[in-house]
Amino acid sequence: MRALKRIWQAWKKIAHKIGNFQARVLLTIFYGVLVFPFGMAARLFSDPLRIKQPPKQWLDRPDEPCDMGWAKRQ
């Protein structure tokens, strides 16, 4: 019984190391395949501050009441 317990403890240490390695590899692949290309595409093709083509006139914003209720919702 003690031999099985020692084998089980050793296996848990080995499995933990394998799991850590596998997680790092899978997360690196996930980042390289999905996150990095999406980020690069968003950076190259979007212009949220409208720097590349500034608007010709001021942009209209919806009129919102500036009261305590509005301040509490922020």
CYANA upper distance limits for C-alpha pairs under 8 A (distance plus 0.5 A):
  1 MET  CA      5 LYS  CA      6.87
  2 ARG  CA      6 ARG  CA      6.72
  3 ALA  CA      7 ILE  CA      6.65
  4 LEU  CA      8 TRP  CA      6.52
  5 LYS  CA      9 GLN  CA      6.67
  6 ARG  CA     10 ALA  CA      6.64
  7 ILE  CA     11 TRP  CA      6.55
  8 TRP  CA     12 LYS  CA      6.69
  9 GLN  CA     13 LYS  CA      7.00
 10 ALA  CA     14 ILE  CA      6.85
 11 TRP  CA     15 ALA  CA      6.40
 12 LYS  CA     16 HIS  CA      6.47
 13 LYS  CA     17 LYS  CA      6.95
 14 ILE  CA     18 ILE  CA      6.74
 15 ALA  CA     19 GLY  CA      6.45
 16 HIS  CA     20 ASN  CA      6.69
 17 LYS  CA     21 PHE  CA      6.77
 18 ILE  CA     22 GLN  CA      6.54
 19 GLY  CA     23 ALA  CA      6.50
 20 ASN  CA     24 ARG  CA      6.79
 21 PHE  CA     25 VAL  CA      6.78
 22 GLN  CA     26 LEU  CA      6.57
 23 ALA  CA     27 LEU  CA      6.46
 24 ARG  CA     28 THR  CA      6.51
 25 VAL  CA     29 ILE  CA      6.71
 26 LEU  CA     30 PHE  CA      6.56
 27 LEU  CA     31 TYR  CA      6.54
 28 THR  CA     32 GLY  CA      6.58
 29 ILE  CA     33 VAL  CA      6.45
 30 PHE  CA     34 LEU  CA      6.27
 30 PHE  CA     35 VAL  CA      7.53
 31 TYR  CA     35 VAL  CA      5.29
 31 TYR  CA     36 PHE  CA      6.38
 32 GLY  CA     36 PHE  CA      5.94
 32 GLY  CA     37 PRO  CA      7.81
 33 VAL  CA     37 PRO  CA      7.25
 34 LEU  CA     38 PHE  CA      6.77
 35 VAL  CA     39 GLY  CA      6.59
 36 PHE  CA     40 MET  CA      6.67
 37 PRO  CA     41 ALA  CA      6.57
 38 PHE  CA     42 ALA  CA      6.57
 39 GLY  CA     43 ARG  CA      6.56
 40 MET  CA     44 LEU  CA      6.57
 41 ALA  CA     45 PHE  CA      6.36
 41 ALA  CA     46 SER  CA      8.44
 42 ALA  CA     46 SER  CA      5.97
 43 ARG  CA     47 ASP  CA      8.38
 47 ASP  CA     51 ILE  CA      7.08
 47 ASP  CA     52 LYS  CA      7.37
 50 ARG  CA     54 PRO  CA      5.69
 50 ARG  CA     55 PRO  CA      7.81
 55 PRO  CA     59 LEU  CA      8.19
 65 PRO  CA     70 TRP  CA      7.29
 66 CYS  CA     70 TRP  CA      6.29
 66 CYS  CA     71 ALA  CA      7.59
 67 ASP  CA     71 ALA  CA      6.85
 68 MET  CA     72 LYS  CA      6.61
 69 GLY  CA     73 ARG  CA      6.94
 70 TRP  CA     74 GLN  CA      7.45
